[in-house]
Amino acid sequence: MASNPNDPEGLEIEGLCHLRRRDLPRALEVLGRAIAAAPDTPHPHYLYGFALREAGRSPEAEKPLGEALRRSPDEPVYLRALAELSSELGRHDEALVLARRAAEVAPERAANFVTLGFVASAARDKALARESYERAVAVDPSDPAAWNNLGCLELEAGRPLQAKARFREALRLDPRGERAQRNLGLVLAPGGTARYRSFEGLCEELMRELRRGRAAPLVLVALALEAHGAVRGMYSREAALSGAAITVALRTMGPAALVPLGFGAAAAGLAWLTQRKKLEAARARARDVVREANREWDVLWRRWIDGTLTRPARDQEIDLLIEKLALRLVEGMA
C-alpha cells in the first residue's frame, strides 16, 4: 500500500481487515476508496454494504448491496445479503425471492438454505423455514447455524426437549457460539447441574423433564408402567386426575373399565380400548429405553467409582443422559 496507495485489491483487503477488527468507520473509509478505485468490481460494494449493516445503518446498505448484485447477479453471497436486508426492512416477499434464487444457484451450499429458512421464518412461513434448515443440515451436518435455528423453531413450537438437542449440537460444532449458548440457557432446567446418587433419582428427574417438555400422556403412562417405583409414586402425585393417570388406572383395571358406572366411566373405558395397541407398543418402547438407561447408568457409575470421572464431568454426563433418554422416549412414541 505504501508503493501504491490506490491499489483496488489492497484497499479491499485493508478494508476487510478493519471490518474484522470492528473498526467500522475506518473500514467504511477504506472500502469507499476501493470502490472509487475500481467501481466495476462487485465485492467492495458488498463489503461496504456489509459494514453499513454492522454499523446499524441498514437502510443505507441497500444501495451498495444492490450494486454488487447488479454487477454479479448470480453470486449467492450477494443474493443472501440482500435477502437478509430486505427481510430486516420488512419486505418479506422480495426477501424470499432473493433467498430462493441463492438456493437455486448453489444448492450445494448450506448457508443458502440457512438464509432461506431465516427469511421464511421472518415471513411467518414456519413450514418453509423448517424445510430449509433441515435441507441445510442435510447438505452440511457441521453447520452450527442450521442446528441453532432448527432449535429455535422447536422451541417456538413448544418442543423444548428437541430444542435442547439442536442447541447442544450447535454448541458441539461451535463451542463459542453465543446464540446457541443463550438459547440453550432458555431451555435448561432451573436448579443447575443434576446430582443423583441412584438410578431411581435419575428416573425421577427424567419424568420431570418429560413433563416440562409437555410429553404426550401416552409417553408418560408407558414410562410409569415400566420404570422404578420411585417414578410411579412421583408420577401419581404430580399427575393426579390427569388423562394419563386415568389411563393408568384403566390399564390396571383391564376389562372392568367397561363397567357402566356412568357415562364418564364408559367413555373412558372406550378411550382405553382405542388406545390399547398404542399403549402396548409405547410400553414396549419404554421398557427398552429404561433397560438401556440402566446399562448406561451402570457404566457411568462404575467410571465414577473407579475415579476416571471428576464430579463435574459426572454431573454433566448425567444431565446429558437424561436429555437423551427423554428425547428417545418422545420421538419413539410420536
Summary of the structure (lengths in Angstrom):
residues: 334
radius of gyration: 27.3
end to end distance: 62.5
largest distance: 97.8
contacts: 1064
relative contact order: 0.06
helix: 78%
strand: 0%
